Amino acid sequence: MIPVGIFTGYFPYALAETISKLKGHGFSTVQLDLAFKDIDFTPGTVTKDKCHKVRDAFRDANLPISCISGYTNIIHPDLDERRRRLEALKEIIRHARDLGTPYVISETGTYNTESDWVHDPKNKTEEGYETCVKVIEELAQEAYDHGAVFLVENYVNNVIGSVRELQRLFADVPHPGLGLLMDPTNYFDDAHIGHIDETLKEIFDALGPKIRIAHAKDCKRAENAAEKHAHIDASEAHTFRGAGAVELPAPGLGSLNYELYLKRLAVLHPNMPLIIEHLDEADVPRAKRFVDGVLRKIGA
């Protein structure tokens, strides 16, 4: 059966209280955000002892950490800022096993200077792609050297957004330190949002074996093209709700065919963690009921 989890970052508390709330909602796994009110995980301060404290607390609660958030713009156009961000991501990668999982996730970035999720013309150029690939190769090797795996999470506005772009990436970087975070909603733009089932089938047919962890949010046509954020106590990666023609709400609040999504996932990866996102704390019970209901209906 597919275990259902959530990002810890939607619970902005100290470590023990965060775990208590997660257990209260009945989750069986988590995607770890290194953000607790009582532990400093700012870049440069991550240590084995801190990681073991977090890992052991989740293990004692029988709440396994399935993967770790490392979200940042890995190709930021300011080279000094890019180096700073990559070093912070590598620090997490080097400590992934200390936190109990090999998997660290980030999106593939944009050359836009205003936002990590807005398109820039350079994103779809050969130069932009080649630069991104070099960074991903570097991160995959860093992960491999430390017993970890770097998972790319594509997003339609970033350098790597489409099925074809991911196929090209995995062909160009056939590295054991590289895998895919599966989030079908990240493939949808104005051209695809009207063809959800066909796009889901294409994603799984082309990329199914590369998937290591799966996400659960939703997608629907946006009322306006502005970048959308929720007003919650969380990182910008967790407040983001879409940009351009597609809005990205919580699971069950959009148009994604969840039965088809989870049926295809369960056939290929019957025990893969499914991580809920794009919601506020008050909506967690509803979102979990929705996801659990679909999984129960399809027998996964």
C-alpha positions in Angstrom: 0.0 0.0 0.0 1.0 3.6 -0.6 1.9 5.4 2.6 0.5 9.0 2.9 2.7 11.8 4.2 3.1 15.5 4.3 5.8 18.2 4.4 6.8 19.0 7.9 7.0 22.6 7.0 3.3 23.1 7.1 3.6 22.7 10.9 5.7 25.7 12.1 6.5 24.5 15.6 9.3 23.0 17.7 10.3 19.4 16.8 8.3 17.6 19.4 5.1 19.6 18.8 5.4 19.1 15.0 5.7 15.4 15.4 2.7 15.3 17.8 0.5 17.2 15.3 1.6 14.9 12.4 0.8 11.8 14.4 -2.5 13.3 15.4 -3.4 13.5 11.7 -2.5 9.9 11.1 0.4 10.3 8.7 2.7 7.4 8.2 5.7 9.3 6.6 7.0 12.8 6.0 9.0 14.9 3.7 11.3 16.7 6.0 11.8 20.5 5.9 14.8 21.5 8.0 12.7 24.2 9.8 11.9 23.8 13.5 11.4 26.6 16.0 13.8 25.0 18.5 16.7 23.8 16.1 18.8 26.1 13.9 19.3 24.6 10.5 20.4 27.8 8.7 23.1 27.1 6.0 26.5 26.4 7.6 25.0 25.1 10.8 23.9 21.6 9.8 25.6 19.0 11.9 25.5 15.2 12.4 24.3 15.6 16.0 21.4 17.9 15.0 20.4 15.5 12.2 20.5 12.5 14.5 18.3 14.3 17.0 15.6 14.9 14.3 16.0 11.5 12.7 15.7 9.7 16.1 12.7 11.7 17.1 10.8 10.7 14.0 11.9 7.1 14.3 10.8 7.0 18.0 7.4 8.3 16.8 7.3 5.6 14.1 7.0 8.3 11.5 9.7 7.6 8.9 11.4 10.5 7.0 11.0 9.5 3.3 12.8 12.5 1.7 14.2 15.9 2.4 13.4 19.4 1.0 16.4 21.1 -0.6 14.4 23.6 -2.7 16.4 26.4 -4.2 17.1 28.0 -7.5 20.1 25.9 -8.6 20.9 28.1 -11.6 20.3 31.6 -10.1 21.7 34.1 -12.6 23.8 35.9 -10.0 26.8 33.6 -9.8 27.7 34.4 -6.2 24.1 33.8 -5.2 24.1 30.5 -7.2 27.2 29.3 -5.3 25.7 30.2 -2.0 22.5 28.3 -2.8 24.3 25.3 -4.2 26.6 25.0 -1.1 23.5 25.1 1.1 21.9 22.4 -0.9 25.1 20.3 -0.9 25.2 20.6 2.9 21.8 19.0 3.1 22.8 16.3 0.6 25.9 15.5 2.6 23.7 15.0 5.7 20.9 13.1 4.1 21.8 9.7 5.4 22.2 11.3 8.9 18.5 12.2 8.6 17.5 8.6 7.6 16.9 8.9 3.9 18.9 9.1 0.7 16.5 11.4 -1.1 17.0 15.2 -1.4 14.7 17.2 -3.7 15.0 20.5 -5.6 13.4 22.0 -8.6 15.6 22.7 -11.6 15.6 26.5 -11.4 15.0 29.6 -13.6 17.1 32.4 -14.9 14.4 34.9 -13.8 15.8 37.2 -11.1 12.5 38.0 -9.5 11.1 34.6 -8.7 12.1 30.9 -8.5 9.0 29.9 -10.4 8.6 32.4 -13.2 9.7 31.7 -16.8 12.7 33.4 -18.3 13.5 33.3 -22.1 16.9 31.8 -21.3 15.3 28.8 -19.6 14.4 27.2 -23.0 17.7 28.0 -24.8 20.5 25.5 -25.4 22.8 27.6 -23.3 20.4 27.6 -20.4 19.9 23.8 -20.6 23.6 23.0 -20.8 24.3 25.2 -17.7 21.5 23.5 -15.8 22.7 20.0 -16.8 26.2 20.8 -15.5 24.8 21.8 -12.1 22.6 18.7 -11.9 25.6 16.5 -12.8 27.5 18.1 -10.0 24.6 17.6 -7.5 24.1 14.0 -8.6 27.8 13.3 -8.0 27.7 15.0 -4.6 24.8 12.8 -3.7 26.4 9.6 -5.0 29.6 10.4 -3.0 27.5 10.6 0.2 25.2 7.6 -0.4 22.3 9.8 -1.4 20.2 10.5 -4.5 19.3 14.0 -5.8 15.8 14.1 -7.1 14.8 16.7 -9.6 11.3 18.1 -9.4 10.5 19.6 -12.8 8.2 22.6 -13.1 6.8 23.9 -16.4 8.3 27.4 -16.0 11.7 26.1 -15.1 14.5 24.9 -17.3 13.4 21.3 -17.0 9.6 21.3 -17.2 8.2 18.9 -19.8 8.3 15.2 -20.4 10.7 15.6 -23.3 13.0 17.8 -21.3 13.2 15.2 -18.5 13.8 12.5 -21.0 16.7 14.5 -22.4 18.0 15.2 -18.9 18.1 11.5 -17.9 19.7 10.5 -21.2 22.4 13.2 -20.8 22.9 12.4 -17.1 22.6 8.6 -16.7 23.8 8.8 -13.1 22.9 6.6 -10.1 22.9 9.7 -8.0 19.9 11.2 -9.9 16.2 10.4 -9.8 12.8 12.0 -10.3 10.3 13.5 -7.9 6.8 12.7 -9.4 4.4 15.6 -9.4 2.0 15.5 -12.4 0.6 19.0 -11.7 4.0 20.5 -12.5 3.7 19.6 -16.2 0.5 21.6 -16.9 0.4 24.9 -18.7 -2.2 26.5 -20.9 -1.6 24.0 -23.6 -1.9 20.9 -21.4 -4.5 21.8 -18.7 -7.3 20.7 -21.1 -5.7 17.3 -21.7 -5.1 16.0 -18.2 -5.6 12.2 -18.7 -3.4 12.2 -21.9 -0.7 14.1 -20.1 -0.7 11.7 -17.1 -0.4 8.7 -19.4 2.5 10.3 -21.2 4.3 11.1 -18.0 4.1 7.5 -16.6 4.8 5.9 -20.0 8.0 8.0 -20.5 9.3 8.4 -16.9 7.8 5.8 -14.6 11.0 3.9 -13.7 12.8 7.1 -12.7 10.3 8.0 -10.0 11.4 7.7 -6.4 8.9 9.8 -4.4 5.5 11.2 -5.3 3.6 14.5 -4.4 -0.1 15.1 -4.0 -1.4 18.6 -4.9 -3.8 19.6 -7.6 -4.1 21.9 -10.7 -6.8 24.0 -12.4 -7.1 26.9 -14.8 -6.1 30.1 -13.1 -8.3 33.2 -13.0 -5.3 35.4 -13.7 -1.7 35.0 -14.7 -0.1 36.5 -11.6 2.2 34.5 -9.3 0.1 33.2 -6.5 1.0 32.7 -2.8 -0.8 31.6 0.3 -0.5 33.7 3.5 0.9 31.0 5.9 3.9 30.7 8.2 6.1 28.7 5.9 8.9 29.1 3.4 8.3 30.6 0.0 8.4 27.1 -1.5 5.4 26.2 0.6 3.4 29.4 0.0 3.6 29.2 -3.8 0.3 28.3 -5.5 1.1 28.6 -9.2 2.0 31.2 -11.9 0.6 31.8 -15.3 -2.4 29.9 -16.7 -2.4 27.2 -14.0 -3.2 27.4 -10.3 -1.9 24.7 -8.0 -4.2 24.2 -5.0 -4.3 21.4 -2.4 -5.3 17.8 -3.5 -9.0 17.5 -4.2 -9.5 21.2 -5.1 -8.7 21.1 -8.8 -9.0 19.1 -12.0 -6.4 16.3 -11.7 -7.7 12.8 -12.3 -6.6 11.4 -9.0 -7.9 7.9 -9.6 -5.9 7.7 -12.8 -2.8 9.2 -11.2 -2.7 6.9 -8.2 -3.6 3.8 -10.2 -0.7 4.3 -12.5 1.6 5.1 -9.5 0.5 2.0 -7.6 1.1 -0.3 -10.5 4.7 0.8 -10.9 5.5 1.7 -7.3 3.0 0.1 -4.9 4.8 1.2 -1.7 6.0 4.6 -2.7 5.5 7.5 -0.3 2.9 10.1 -1.4 3.4 13.5 0.1 0.6 16.0 0.4 1.3 19.7 -0.2 0.0 23.2 -1.1 -2.4 23.7 1.8 -2.6 25.3 5.2 -2.8 23.5 8.5 -6.5 23.9 8.8 -7.1 22.1 5.5 -4.9 19.1 6.4 -7.8 16.8 7.6 -9.8 17.4 4.5 -6.9 16.8 2.1 -5.8 13.6 3.9 -9.4 12.3 3.8 -9.5 13.0 0.1 -6.2 11.2 -0.7 -7.0 8.3 1.6 -10.4 8.0 0.0 -8.9 7.7 -3.5 -6.3 5.2 -2.4 -9.0 3.1 -0.6 -11.2 3.2 -3.7 -8.5 1.9 -6.0 -7.2 -0.6 -3.5 -3.8 1.0 -3.0 
